[in-house]
Amino acid sequence: MTHSRQHQELVKKAEEHAEATITSALNAGEMLDDALDRADPKLILSSQGRLNQVQHEVIKSQEQLTEVNREHKHDAQLQQVTENLDLAQEDVEQAIDAAQMPQQVIER
């Protein structure tokens, strides 16, 4: 019983961390969209910094999920969260790329 409870706690913690990270990624993307809409160089730079932070958070969360999955052999409960986190990683990378163009224009 104790092992099962510990397993569930690890799964729950990893899942909660991943979901919080996904939310952070969505918020960072919205922050960038707002900065680009306003064409505000300071906001764009701030958004880029936040996106870089979120990218590190996503990677850390992916590593945590991988470790939990490795230890507990493909827990189906984490599969969807893992997929959502992978999508968040792609979104963050695309947002970082999108933020690069305006910065280049601003620097000219």
Secondary structure, DSSP 8 states (H G I E B T S, - for coil): -HHHHHHHHHHHHHHHHHHHHHHHHHHHHHHHHHHHHHT-HHHHHHHHHHHHHHHHHHHHHHHHHHHHHHHHT--HHHHHHHHHHHHHHHHHHHHHHHHHHHHHHHH-
